[in-house]
Amino acid sequence: MTVGVSLFGGEMGKREKQKQRQERRNRGRGSFSYLQEDQDIDDTPRISPSGEEAVDDSNEEQEEDDADDDEATINHENQSHDMPSKFLLYQQSVQSPKGDISYLQKFFLMYVGGRIALHLQEDFCGTAFLSTEWLRSDSRRTAVGLDLDDEALNWCMENNIPSLGADGFSRISLFHGNVLQPLQSKLVNTDPQKLVSNISLAQNEENMQAGMPESDDLTGSVVQDDTFTKTYITLPGRDIVCAFNYSCCCLHKRADLVLYFKHARDALSTKGGIFVMDLYGGTSSEDKLRLQRRFHNFTYVWEQAEFDIIQRKTRISLHFHLKKEQRKLRHAFSYSWRLWTLPEIRDCLEEAGFRSVHFWVRDMPDSTEIMKTEGFGAGKNVKYEEATTFQQQDSWNAYIVGVA
């Protein structure tokens, strides 16, 4: 069913006033977590959402059921060129890298210390939004990103890295590949000659090639030459390796989780470093759930399918309802997840060789209250705190820190 003009037209004056009030009260993050609230440390997104409201989805739920038959509903496979990029929508509604970086710095100082963390690796990086934000505040910083989605990596090359200025490309290395086989991942770059001559991270002089013609093509691409796999490119040891947006839930087998943690540990500096991932849970995480957040130009929808208690698996789909175009981008992102428990993650990290594991947890607002409450004021000032015990709640989020 098409979202009619009457829904957004007759109510525009009222909604605009609500939006302006909400902007003043709630400049927070639109998180990948369906219940994530504003973090307490420097968490203003660089691409700032205009404001968020809780949405009564009783009518839109029926619209979602009928959406597949509607001409105004589009899937990500046939997204038209005049539509906003699904990657931009994701960054605006899901990610808030400043808050994550603030906690990464805090964890590094607490558990390693003795030096400033300069070298970051972002696994499951997508558009490497976190990595580019990491580079922005200190010219000495470097970043490595790894992801299987070459479309997201190329979008980063075209949209995120250029915003860093002239030296942006020289301080970041993006790799296309599997986190379970990181050494076989291949470098993404605009031009191989620029790669060799400009990237200050590459220390292996044998890989430098001369006399290659310069390319005018600014589109990122995966370098096919095997000399540009991670095996042959020497990078400084990472101070911090992170895997956010609950990406470790994409790994369904315990053996794969342990293997990935070993690769993360191997990437860390011999002087010491940390691996940080996030996880969500609570009683609402093991049930069918659909929640929305309304931004200025679109509505972000988190849809959680039924939960399999034996395999501990569910499917998460992210949809975007575009107000201006009056269209819906359904299943823009879809994931099959195994929802790991905190003790399972701790055991796997210890098996992978991390010398200590720390949990930083925060209680999140009740999902049923959020669906009935306008705004997201509850829990805004609740901080993540280190915990050794934590009673089950409707919803919680956690940072898990492995120290090497």
ABEGO torsion letter per residue (X at the ends): XBBBAAAAAAAAAAAAAAAAAAAAABABBBBABAABBBBABGABBABBBAEBBBBBAAAAAAAAAAAAABAABBBAAABBAABBBAAAAAAAAABBAAAAAAAAAAAAAAAAEGBBBABBBBBGAEAGAAAAAAAAABAABBBBBBBABAAAAAAAAAAAAAAAEAAAAAABBBBBEBAABAAABBBBBABAAAAAAABAABABAAABBBGBBBBABABBBBBABAAABAAABBBBBBABBBBBGGAAAABABAAAAAAAAAAAAAABBAAEBBBBBBBBBEAAAABBBBBBBBBAABBBBBBBBBBBAAAGBBBBBBBBBBAAAGBBBBGABBBBBBBBBAAAAAAAAAAAGBABBBBBBBBBBBAAAAAABBEAABGAABBBBBBABBBBBABBBBBBBBBX
